[in-house]
Amino acid sequence: AGASVLYASGEESVEQLASRAERLGVNAEGVMVYSATRLEAILAAVVRERPAALVVDSIQTVFLEDATGSPGSTSQVRECATALLHAAKTAGMPVFIIGHVTKSGDIAGPRVLEHIVDVVLYMEGDADRAVRVLRGHKNRYGSVDEVGVFEMADSGLKPVPSPSALFMGERVLTADVSSAPTVTVQGSRPFMLEVQALCSERFSPEQGAPPTPAVRTAVGFKPERLQLLLAVLAKFCLSARLHQHDVFVNIVGGMKLEDPSTDVAVALAIASSFAERPLPADMAFFGEVGLGGELRPVAQSERRLAEAATMGFKRVIMPRSSAPPELGKKQGVEVVLCATLADAIREALGVEPK
């Protein structure tokens, strides 16, 4: 008591949890498992055992007898969360509440739970990939921009000390693959990702093809952002023939890019596939693209350069504006400053934009 963790499970029995712990090789010392769905019984166990922390799995399965509604309803979730809040403050212990998520990735049921708790963390990842990302959506004690990267192994989740090495470790360097490495920053943590693109020319109606719009598919990248970059590329850099191509963009590793600083990498990967010219293997890219084709500066440039240098890249294309004159020397990286996306295409691919 006082130095242990009470794991209250409404999902699985004690036998099921013990079998999983044995399979994963979990050290059970200091962990008390209690299978119950009545929150009154769980709170009584907290008073009796005085644990250092409480885990409730899950909020959708526990219920209070005095509250109306079935488990998982608005009233039950609100009352159970409030009771756990009072228990946490009274006992001075942290309480971890596990909740289900919907297919869209939101917490299942009423959103009142997010308003009651102090911190909301989402575990993101696809079932067919080993990478899991722990991302903060609410934090009363700090920033929500920090992320944790984990890898699912036979013995459970393992922290990834170098996400860049994980995401770039299986990079394929061939002339047939149009890929552009980029550096994104999640909170205070920079890491590298690989952007792949494919442009496939469509048959015209004169060649017997049906008059259907071109396909635009993005995995791990916002479709609206992809449409913006394609419009800029077609107007200022490439030609209107780009509109006659199906375009596919994929972020290797299953990550989702929401950082606008990765615009240049996505645009250059598309341009590489369209022009059928590979990008230099030792070059990385970052920078935001404006509607006029200009490159806009991004924050934490020095940290991005240092991460690129750590991964062995010798040259980096980045926006010219606001770049200090000595940038890149300390990291040992050649910095190629470009004012526009057309300049970046000229430097990286050696082709003259239209």
C-alpha positions as CSV (number, residue, x, y, z in Angstrom):
1,A,0.0,0.0,0.0
2,G,1.1,3.5,-0.8
3,A,3.8,2.5,-3.3
4,S,1.7,0.2,-5.6
5,V,-0.6,0.7,-8.6
6,L,-4.2,-0.5,-8.5
7,Y,-5.4,-1.6,-12.0
8,A,-9.2,-1.7,-12.0
9,S,-10.4,-3.6,-15.1
10,G,-14.0,-3.7,-16.3
11,E,-12.9,-5.2,-19.6
12,E,-11.1,-8.4,-18.7
13,S,-10.9,-10.8,-15.8
14,V,-7.9,-11.1,-13.4
15,E,-7.0,-14.4,-15.1
16,Q,-7.0,-12.8,-18.6
17,L,-4.8,-10.0,-17.3
18,A,-2.4,-12.4,-15.6
19,S,-2.0,-14.4,-18.7
20,R,-1.2,-11.3,-20.8
21,A,1.3,-10.1,-18.2
22,E,3.0,-13.5,-18.2
23,R,3.2,-13.5,-22.0
24,L,4.7,-10.0,-22.1
25,G,7.1,-10.7,-19.2
26,V,5.7,-7.9,-17.0
27,N,7.1,-7.5,-13.6
28,A,4.0,-7.7,-11.4
29,E,5.6,-6.5,-8.3
30,G,3.8,-3.5,-7.0
31,V,0.7,-4.0,-9.3
32,M,-2.7,-4.9,-7.8
33,V,-5.3,-6.1,-10.3
34,Y,-9.0,-5.7,-9.4
35,S,-11.8,-6.8,-11.8
36,A,-15.0,-4.8,-11.2
37,T,-17.5,-2.6,-13.0
38,R,-19.2,-1.0,-9.9
39,L,-17.3,2.2,-9.3
40,E,-18.3,2.0,-5.6
41,A,-16.4,-1.2,-5.2
42,I,-13.3,0.3,-7.0
43,L,-13.3,3.4,-4.7
44,A,-13.7,1.1,-1.7
45,A,-10.6,-0.8,-2.8
46,V,-8.8,2.5,-3.2
47,V,-9.6,3.4,0.5
48,R,-8.6,-0.1,1.6
49,E,-5.4,-0.5,-0.3
50,R,-4.2,3.2,-0.5
51,P,-2.4,2.8,-3.9
52,A,0.0,5.3,-5.3
53,A,-1.9,5.4,-8.6
54,L,-5.2,4.1,-10.0
55,V,-5.9,2.9,-13.5
56,V,-9.5,2.5,-14.6
57,D,-10.0,0.4,-17.8
58,S,-12.3,1.6,-19.1
59,I,-14.6,4.5,-18.3
60,Q,-17.3,3.1,-20.7
61,T,-17.6,-0.1,-18.6
62,V,-17.8,1.2,-15.1
63,F,-21.0,2.6,-13.5
64,L,-22.4,4.2,-10.3
65,E,-25.5,2.6,-8.9
66,D,-26.9,6.0,-7.9
67,A,-26.5,7.5,-11.4
68,T,-29.0,7.1,-14.1
69,G,-28.4,5.5,-17.5
70,S,-26.4,2.5,-18.7
71,P,-22.6,2.2,-18.6
72,G,-21.1,4.5,-21.2
73,S,-24.1,7.0,-21.2
74,T,-23.6,10.7,-20.8
75,S,-24.8,10.7,-17.2
76,Q,-22.8,7.7,-16.2
77,V,-19.5,8.9,-17.8
78,R,-20.0,12.4,-16.2
79,E,-20.8,11.0,-12.7
80,C,-18.1,8.4,-12.8
81,A,-15.4,10.8,-14.0
82,T,-16.5,13.3,-11.3
83,A,-16.3,10.6,-8.6
84,L,-12.8,9.6,-9.8
85,L,-11.8,13.3,-9.8
86,H,-12.8,13.7,-6.1
87,A,-11.0,10.4,-5.2
88,A,-7.8,11.6,-6.9
89,K,-7.9,15.0,-5.0
90,T,-8.8,13.4,-1.7
91,A,-6.2,10.7,-1.8
92,G,-3.6,12.8,-3.6
93,M,-3.0,10.1,-6.3
94,P,-3.0,10.3,-10.1
95,V,-5.8,8.5,-11.8
96,F,-5.4,7.2,-15.4
97,I,-8.8,6.7,-17.2
98,I,-8.7,4.6,-20.3
99,G,-11.5,5.3,-22.9
100,H,-12.6,3.8,-26.1
101,V,-12.2,5.6,-29.4
102,T,-14.4,5.6,-32.5
103,K,-13.4,4.8,-36.0
104,S,-12.7,8.5,-36.6
105,G,-10.2,8.5,-33.7
106,D,-12.3,10.5,-31.2
107,I,-13.1,9.4,-27.7
108,A,-16.3,7.3,-27.8
109,G,-19.4,8.6,-26.1
110,P,-19.9,12.1,-24.7
111,R,-17.1,14.6,-24.8
112,V,-17.8,15.7,-21.2
113,L,-15.0,13.4,-20.1
114,E,-12.4,15.6,-21.8
115,H,-13.7,18.7,-19.9
116,I,-13.3,17.0,-16.5
117,V,-9.9,15.5,-16.7
118,D,-6.5,17.4,-16.7
119,V,-4.8,15.6,-19.5
120,V,-6.0,13.9,-22.6
121,L,-3.6,11.6,-24.5
122,Y,-4.3,9.7,-27.7
123,M,-2.5,6.6,-28.8
124,E,-2.4,6.7,-32.6
125,G,-1.4,4.0,-35.0
126,D,-2.6,1.6,-37.7
127,A,-3.2,-2.0,-37.0
128,D,-0.9,-3.1,-39.9
129,R,2.0,-1.0,-38.7
130,A,4.2,-1.4,-35.6
131,V,4.6,2.3,-34.9
132,R,2.4,3.9,-32.2
133,V,2.4,7.6,-31.4
134,L,1.3,9.0,-28.1
135,R,0.0,12.5,-28.7
136,G,-1.4,15.1,-26.3
137,H,-4.7,16.9,-27.0
138,K,-5.1,18.6,-23.7
139,N,-2.6,19.3,-20.9
140,R,-3.2,21.6,-18.0
141,Y,0.4,21.1,-16.8
142,G,2.4,21.7,-20.0
143,S,2.5,21.7,-23.8
144,V,0.3,19.5,-26.0
145,D,2.8,19.6,-28.8
146,E,5.1,16.9,-27.4
147,V,4.8,13.3,-28.8
148,G,6.1,9.9,-27.8
149,V,7.0,7.4,-30.5
150,F,6.7,3.7,-29.6
151,E,7.1,0.4,-31.5
152,M,4.9,-2.6,-30.9
153,A,7.1,-5.7,-30.3
154,D,6.4,-9.2,-29.0
155,S,7.0,-8.0,-25.5
156,G,4.7,-4.9,-25.8
157,L,5.3,-1.3,-26.6
158,K,8.9,-0.2,-26.6
159,P,10.0,3.5,-26.7
160,V,11.9,4.6,-29.9
161,P,15.0,6.5,-28.9
162,S,15.6,7.8,-32.5
163,P,12.4,8.1,-34.5
164,S,14.4,9.4,-37.5
165,A,16.4,6.2,-37.6
166,L,13.2,4.2,-37.5
167,F,11.4,6.1,-40.2
168,M,14.4,6.5,-42.5
169,G,16.0,3.1,-41.9
170,E,14.2,1.3,-44.7
171,R,14.6,4.1,-47.3
172,V,14.9,2.8,-50.9
173,L,17.4,4.7,-53.0
174,T,16.6,4.0,-56.6
175,A,15.9,6.2,-59.6
176,D,12.3,4.7,-59.8
177,V,11.3,6.1,-56.4
178,S,10.5,9.8,-56.1
179,S,11.1,10.4,-52.4
180,A,12.0,13.6,-50.4
181,P,13.3,13.4,-46.9
182,T,12.0,16.2,-44.6
183,V,12.4,17.2,-41.0
184,T,9.3,17.8,-38.9
185,V,9.2,19.1,-35.3
186,Q,6.7,17.8,-32.8
187,G,6.9,20.0,-29.8
188,S,10.6,20.1,-29.0
189,R,11.5,16.9,-30.8
190,P,12.7,17.0,-34.4
191,F,12.7,13.8,-36.5
192,M,12.9,12.9,-40.1
193,L,10.3,11.4,-42.4
194,E,10.3,10.3,-46.0
195,V,7.7,11.6,-48.4
196,Q,7.0,9.5,-51.5
197,A,5.0,10.6,-54.5
198,L,3.8,9.1,-57.8
199,C,2.4,10.9,-60.9
200,S,0.6,8.8,-63.4
201,E,-0.6,10.3,-66.7
202,R,-4.2,9.7,-67.5
203,F,-5.5,8.8,-70.9
204,S,-7.4,11.6,-72.6
205,P,-11.0,11.3,-73.8
206,E,-9.6,11.4,-77.3
207,Q,-7.8,8.1,-76.5
208,G,-11.1,6.5,-75.4
209,A,-10.8,7.2,-71.6
210,P,-14.0,8.4,-69.8
211,P,-14.0,12.1,-68.8
212,T,-13.4,11.6,-65.1
213,P,-11.4,14.0,-62.8
214,A,-7.9,13.2,-61.9
215,V,-7.3,11.1,-58.7
216,R,-5.6,12.9,-55.8
217,T,-4.7,10.5,-52.9
218,A,-2.7,11.3,-49.8
219,V,-1.8,8.9,-47.0
220,G,-0.6,10.7,-43.9
221,F,-1.0,14.2,-45.5
222,K,-3.9,16.5,-45.5
223,P,-5.8,16.3,-48.9
224,E,-6.5,20.1,-48.8
225,R,-2.9,20.8,-48.5
226,L,-2.1,18.5,-51.4
227,Q,-4.6,20.3,-53.6
228,L,-3.0,23.6,-52.7
229,L,0.5,22.4,-53.6
230,L,-0.7,20.9,-56.8
231,A,-2.3,24.2,-57.8
232,V,1.0,26.1,-57.0
233,L,3.1,23.5,-58.9
234,A,0.8,23.7,-62.0
235,K,0.7,27.5,-62.1
236,F,4.3,28.5,-61.2
237,C,6.6,25.5,-61.6
238,L,5.4,22.7,-63.8
239,S,2.7,23.0,-66.5
240,A,-1.0,22.6,-66.8
241,R,-0.3,19.0,-67.8
242,L,0.0,18.2,-64.1
243,H,-3.8,18.4,-64.0
244,Q,-3.9,15.5,-66.4
245,H,-2.0,13.2,-63.9
246,D,-3.2,11.1,-61.1
247,V,-1.1,12.1,-58.0
248,F,-0.4,9.8,-55.0
249,V,1.5,10.9,-51.9
250,N,2.5,8.7,-49.0
251,I,4.3,9.4,-45.8
252,V,6.4,6.4,-45.1
253,G,6.1,4.8,-41.7
254,G,2.4,5.6,-41.0
255,M,3.0,9.1,-39.5
256,K,0.7,12.0,-40.2
257,L,2.2,15.3,-41.3
258,E,0.4,18.4,-40.1
259,D,3.5,20.6,-40.0
260,P,3.4,23.1,-43.0
261,S,7.2,23.1,-43.0
262,T,7.0,19.8,-44.9
263,D,5.4,21.5,-48.0
264,V,8.6,21.7,-49.9
265,A,9.4,18.0,-49.5
266,V,5.9,17.0,-50.7
267,A,6.1,19.4,-53.7
268,L,9.5,18.3,-54.7
269,A,8.6,14.6,-54.5
270,I,5.7,15.3,-56.9
271,A,7.9,17.3,-59.2
272,S,10.5,14.5,-59.2
273,S,7.9,12.0,-60.3
274,F,6.4,14.3,-62.9
275,A,9.8,15.2,-64.4
276,E,11.0,11.6,-64.0
277,R,14.2,12.8,-62.4
278,P,15.4,11.5,-59.0
279,L,16.2,13.9,-56.1
280,P,19.7,13.8,-54.7
281,A,20.1,11.1,-52.2
282,D,22.1,13.3,-49.8
283,M,19.6,16.2,-49.8
284,A,16.8,17.0,-47.3
285,F,14.0,19.6,-47.6
286,F,11.9,21.8,-45.4
287,G,9.9,25.0,-45.8
288,E,6.3,26.2,-46.1
289,V,4.9,27.0,-49.6
290,G,2.8,30.1,-50.1
291,L,0.0,30.6,-52.7
292,G,2.4,32.7,-54.8
293,G,5.0,29.9,-55.0
294,E,7.2,31.6,-52.4
295,L,9.0,29.7,-49.6
296,R,8.1,30.9,-46.1
297,P,10.4,30.5,-43.1
298,V,9.7,27.9,-40.4
299,A,10.6,27.7,-36.8
300,Q,13.6,25.9,-35.2
301,S,15.6,25.7,-38.4
302,E,18.9,25.0,-36.5
303,R,17.4,22.0,-34.8
304,R,16.1,20.7,-38.1
305,L,19.5,21.1,-39.7
306,A,21.2,19.3,-36.8
307,E,18.8,16.4,-37.1
308,A,19.4,16.2,-40.9
309,A,23.2,16.2,-40.2
310,T,22.8,13.4,-37.6
311,M,21.1,11.3,-40.2
312,G,24.0,11.8,-42.7
313,F,22.5,14.4,-45.1
314,K,25.0,16.8,-46.6
315,R,22.7,19.4,-48.2
316,V,19.4,20.9,-47.1
317,I,17.1,23.1,-49.2
318,M,15.2,25.7,-47.0
319,P,13.6,29.1,-47.4
320,R,15.9,32.1,-48.0
321,S,14.0,34.6,-45.9
322,S,15.1,35.2,-42.3
323,A,18.0,32.7,-42.7
324,P,21.1,33.8,-40.7
325,P,24.3,34.0,-42.8
326,E,26.2,31.4,-40.8
327,L,23.4,28.9,-40.8
328,G,24.5,25.3,-41.3
329,K,28.2,25.7,-40.6
330,K,28.0,24.5,-37.0
331,Q,26.0,21.4,-38.1
332,G,28.4,20.7,-41.1
333,V,25.6,20.9,-43.6
334,E,25.5,22.8,-46.9
335,V,22.4,25.0,-46.8
336,V,20.8,25.8,-50.2
337,L,18.6,28.9,-49.7
338,C,15.7,29.3,-52.1
339,A,13.2,32.1,-52.4
340,T,10.6,30.3,-54.4
341,L,9.5,26.7,-55.1
342,A,10.7,27.1,-58.7
343,D,14.2,27.9,-57.3
344,A,14.0,24.7,-55.2
345,I,13.0,22.6,-58.2
346,R,15.9,24.1,-60.2
347,E,18.4,23.4,-57.5
348,A,17.2,19.9,-56.6
349,L,16.2,18.5,-60.0
350,G,18.3,20.6,-62.4
351,V,15.3,21.4,-64.6
352,E,14.0,24.8,-65.6
353,P,10.5,25.4,-64.4
354,K,8.1,26.6,-67.0
